[in-house]
Amino acid sequence: MPDIVTVANYKGGVGKTTLAALLATTLSERFGKKVLVIDGDPQANLTEVFVNETLQSKLIERADMYNKLFSLDFIARAGTGEEPFIVGITQNLSLIPSKPSYLKKIATFNIAVDTVGEAKKYIVTKFRDYDFVFLDLPPQLYTLVSPLMSLADYIVIPVSKTYFALYSLQYLLEDVKSRQSSPIFLGAVLVRFRVVELAAIKIFRRLANEAVMESYGLLGLKWELDGKGFEPTFNNVLYYHPPLANIRALPFDTLGNSYILRLVRGEIKKGERVVKNAEDLAKELLERVSISRGG
């Protein structure tokens, strides 16, 4: 049965897509895990990371031909017998894509709680051979975060070097943990800090830890990993790396392999630091998941 991890933050532009893509690709390429990625964002940013523009159009035609559903339609219609459209990226990495046309109807897009439950049953049953399912969510702007959050077993929240990102961390946790059934919070990941910014990293790690504990305290709850050897913020930072800055704008190779896939494989010049950083983050994620299960 797969562990379902969602990467979320109410604030846009904080690195959700980059973090989700990097963790999913690293776990599949460097750790041999079988990973499925679900792009739950109408902007289709994560889909754009793995599928080039030309192929996206062909995939939409193919999905229509075989009556397969893209991400949000699959979740909204779960339980009807209709099936998701799955794109094989590599032997160990697959994608249920989003599509830009969702933006046209997002104001009227309604995902009921019971269909989310049916979608989770489908994922757990049909994708039981996967080790991980990563769910990339949109900002709260689209009001899809709350219902989609209940799909996940775990939540990871990226926090960039802005105070608004810290507020978003706190508000998101208070929203999520106030519900009867909610994913386990594995931790916040500091993103886009430079390696030399030791003082800033220390400050934001402390502030993020305080925000997490305050959120849990306000709800009268105890953080799930409290006392188990971890802080609420990951020990490893997703540092600013120029090779990661424009992963959605960089070219695919002649075989259709995405830039981030080649980057994680070590095929991109000067990408060694990214690979090491990604491996450290993925390893810590595995440790936190294991500890959360009592491992």
N, C-alpha and C positions, 0 to 999 in steps of 0.2 A: 504494500500500500504506500503511495507516495506521500511525502511531506509537502504540504501546500504552503508556500511562503509568498506573502504579498509585500511589495515594496510600495510604500505610500507616504504622502505628505500633503496636507491641504494646500501648501504653497507650490505654485508651479515654478519650473526652472531651477530646482534644487538638486538635480542629478538623479532623479528616480529611474529614468530609463537607462542611463549609463550604468548605474549600479546594478539594476536587474539584469541587463544584458551581459555585463562583465561577470557577475556571479554565475549565471546560467551557463555561459560559455566556458568559464574556467572549470566548473564542476564537471562538465561533460568532457572537455578536452584534456584537462590535467589530472582529474581524479577518477575518470572512468565512470562517472555517474550517468544514468539515463535521465534526461531532463526534458520536460515539456514546458514551453513558455506560452502563456495566454496574454495577449495584448488587449487589456480591458480599457484602453484609452481611445476615445473617438478620433483623436489626432493621429493615431496609428504610428506614433514615433518609434515604438519598439519593432513594429513590422518593417518599418523603413530601414532599421539597422540590419536586418537579416535578408530582406528581399528587395531587389532593385526595382525601379519604377516600371520598367518594361514588363518584368515578370509579374508585378502586382496586377496589372490589367489582365494578363492571361489567367492568373489565378482566380480573379473574380468571374471570368467567363467559365472557367472549369468548375468552380463551385456551383454556379447556376446550372450548369449542364447536369451535374450529378446530385443536385438538390442538397448540397452541403451548406452548413451555416458558418458564417464568420463569428468572431468572439461574442459580441454583445447579443446577437440574435440567438446564438446557441444557449447562452445563459437565460435569456428572456423566455425562450420556448422550451426549456428543459422539461422533460416529462411527456413531451408530445410524440416521442419516437424519432424526431429529427436528429441528425447527427452533425457534429462539428466538422469543419474542413481543416484537415491537418496537413501541414507542409513539412516534409522532411528536410531539415537543413543539413544534418550529418547523420551518421548511424546512431549517435547517442543524443542528438538534439533535434527537437521538433517544435513547431510553432502553430498555434491557432491564431491566425492574423485578425487584425482590425482592418477597417477600410475608411477612407476619408469621407465617404458618403454618409457616414453616421453623423457627421457634423450638421447635416441638413435637417435631421429630425431629432437632434438631441434634446430639444426643449420638450418634446412630447414622448421621449423614450422612458418607458416605465418598466422597472424590473421588480417584480413582487418578491416578497420574502420566501414564499413557498417554492417559487421557481428556482431561487438561489439554492434552496435545500435540495431540490431535484438535480440541479447542476452538480452539486458536490457529490451526491450519490453516484452520478454518472462518472465523474472523475475518479472517485475512489474505486469504482467497480471496473470500468473500462480501461483505465490507465494504471492498473495495479502493478504492471511491470516497470513502471517508472519509479525512480528514486525520489525525484523532486518535480514539483510543478511550481513555476514562478508566475505570479500574477502581477502585472504592471497596471496600476490604477491611475486615473486622471486626477487632476486637482479637484478640490471640493466644488469648484466652479460649476461642474456638470451634475452635481447632486447624485452621482453614481457611487461615490466612495462608500457611503454607509451600507447600502444593500450588498454591494460586492464584497465588502470586508468579511462578511460571514462565511464566504467560501473558504477562507484561509485557516490553517492551523497555527500559523506564525506570522508575525508582522515585524518588518524591519523598516525603520524610518531614517532616511538620509537627512542630515542637517548641514547646511552650508554656512558660510561665514557671514551671517546676517542675524540680527536679533529677531526679525520677523520669522525666520525659520525656527527659532527656539519657541516662539509663541505658537507656531503651527504644530510643533511637536507636542506641546502641552495640551492644546485644544483637541488635537486628534486623539491623544491617549485618553483624555477625559471623556470624549464622545464614545470611543470604542469600548473602554472598560466599564462604562456605565450600563452596558447591555448585559442581558442575562447570559448570553453565550458569545464569547469573543475570543479572537486568536491570542495566543501567548505572545507577549512582547519580548522578542529576543534581544533588542537593543537598538540604540541610535548609532548611525555611522556618520562620522564627520567626513565631509566631502569637499574637494576643491581647495584644500589647504596645501601650501607648499611645504616641502620637507623641512625647510629652515625656519618655518614659523612656529617654533617650539612654544613661545609664550602665548601666542594666540590659540594654539591647540590646547594648551593646558587650561586656559580661561574658558574656552567653549566646551571642553569636556566637563569641567566642573559645573558650568551653567546648565548643560544638557542633563547631567546626572541629577542636579537639584530640581530641574523641571519635571523629570520623570518621577522622582520620589514625591514631589509636591502633588502631582496629578493622582498618584495612587493614594496618597494620604488623604486628599480631599474626598475620595470615594470610600475611604476606610478599608482599603485593600493593601495587600502586600505584593510587591513585584515578584513575579513567578520565579526568577532566578536569584532572588535575594538570599545571601548567605551561601551561595554555591560557587564562590570563587570568581565571580564576574561583577563588573560595574555595569550600570545601565547603558553606558556608551561603549561601543566596541574598542578594544585595545588598539586595533589597527585602523588607520585612517585611509580613506580613498584619496590619495594625494592628487594634486593637480599635475597632470601629465599632458604635454602638448599633443602626443599621439592620440589621446582620448577626446580632445577638445571638439572635434567635428566628426564623430563616428558616423553620423547620418548623412554627411555631405561628401564622404570619401568613396572612391571607386571600388567596385567589385573586380575580382580578377576574371580571366577569360573562362574559368570554370564556374563562375557564379558565386565563389566564396566571398563572404562579406569581409570588410576591413577588420572588424573586431575579431572574427574567427581567425584570420591570418595573424592578427596581432597577438592573440593568446597562444597561438601555435609557435610563436617566436619567429615568424617569417618577415616581420616588419623591422627595418633598420632602426636601431635605438629604441626598441620596444622592451628591452630586458627589464627595466624598472617596472613597467606596467605589469609584466607577467609575474614578477616576484611579489609586487603589491597585491595583485589579484589572488595569487595563491595563498598569501597570508590571510586575506579577508575570507576566502572560501574555507580555509582550514578552521578559522575561528567560528564561522557560521556552523560548520559541522559539529564542532565542540559544543556550542551553545544548544543546538538542537538535541544532541545526545544527552547533555545534562538535564535539559528540560523534561526528557522522557525518563529520567532516573538512571541514565547510563553512566 
